C-alpha cells in the first residue's frame, strides 16, 4: 500500500501518466487513429497489388493482340461480334430457367 502511494506521488510517474493520457486521447495522431491508418494502409496495399496483377494481365493481352492476327480476329469476333463479308452469324441466347 505504501509503495503504491509513493508511486502515485512520484512526479515522474505522474508526468508520464499525464503524457500517456494526452497521447492516447487528445492528440491528433492518437493511438486509435494510428491503428486505423495502418489498417487502411494495408487494405490499400492489397488493392494496389491486385491492380498491378491486373495491369500485367492486360499488358500480356495487348501484346497477344498486337502480335498475333488470329488472336485479334478472335477478340473482335467475340467482343464486338464482327464478321466477314460473306458470313452469317447465329447467336444463341440462353434464357434463365425459373
C-alpha positions in Angstrom: 0.0 0.0 0.0 2.8 2.4 0.9 4.6 1.6 -2.3 1.6 2.4 -4.4 1.0 5.7 -2.6 4.7 6.6 -3.1 4.5 5.7 -6.7 1.4 7.9 -7.2 3.1 10.8 -5.5 6.2 10.4 -7.7 6.4 13.4 -10.1 8.0 11.4 -12.9 5.2 8.8 -12.7 2.5 11.4 -12.7 4.0 13.3 -15.6 4.5 10.1 -17.6 0.9 9.1 -16.9 -0.4 12.5 -17.9 1.6 12.4 -21.1 0.3 8.9 -21.9 -3.3 10.1 -21.4 -2.7 13.1 -23.7 -1.1 10.9 -26.4 -3.8 8.3 -26.2 -6.9 10.5 -26.1 -6.3 14.1 -27.1 -3.6 14.3 -29.8 -4.4 14.5 -33.5 -2.2 11.4 -34.0 -3.6 9.3 -31.2 -3.1 5.6 -31.0 -6.6 4.8 -32.3 -6.0 6.8 -35.4 -2.6 5.2 -35.9 -4.1 1.7 -35.9 -7.0 2.9 -38.1 -4.4 4.4 -40.6 -2.3 1.2 -40.6 -5.4 -0.9 -41.3 -6.4 1.4 -44.2 -2.8 1.3 -45.5 -2.7 -2.5 -45.5 -6.1 -2.5 -47.4 -4.8 -0.1 -50.0 -1.6 -2.0 -50.5 -3.7 -5.2 -51.1 -5.8 -3.3 -53.7 -2.6 -1.9 -55.2 -1.2 -5.4 -55.6 -4.4 -6.7 -57.2 -4.3 -3.7 -59.6 -0.7 -4.4 -60.5 -1.6 -8.1 -61.3 -4.5 -6.9 -63.4 -2.3 -4.4 -65.3 0.2 -7.2 -66.1 -2.6 -9.4 -67.4 -3.8 -6.6 -69.6 -0.3 -6.0 -70.9 0.0 -9.6 -71.9 -3.4 -9.5 -73.6 -2.4 -6.3 -75.5 0.9 -8.0 -76.6 -1.0 -11.0 -77.8 -3.5 -8.8 -79.8 -0.8 -6.7 -81.4 1.5 -9.6 -82.4 -1.0 -12.4 -83.3 -3.6 -11.7 -86.0 -5.6 -14.8 -85.1 -6.0 -13.6 -81.6 -7.0 -10.2 -82.8 -9.7 -11.7 -85.1 -10.9 -13.9 -82.2 -11.1 -10.9 -79.9 -13.0 -8.8 -82.5 -15.5 -11.6 -83.2 -16.2 -12.4 -79.5 -16.2 -8.9 -78.1 -17.6 -6.8 -80.9 -19.4 -9.5 -82.9 -17.6 -8.6 -86.1 -17.9 -10.9 -89.1 -16.5 -11.3 -92.5 -18.4 -10.0 -95.5 -19.8 -13.4 -96.7 -20.6 -14.8 -93.2 -23.8 -15.3 -91.3 -23.6 -15.4 -87.6 -26.2 -17.1 -85.3 -26.2 -16.1 -81.7 -27.8 -18.5 -79.2 -29.0 -16.8 -76.1 -29.8 -19.0 -73.1 -32.9 -17.9 -71.2 -32.9 -18.1 -67.4 -34.7 -21.2 -66.1 -37.2 -20.5 -63.4 
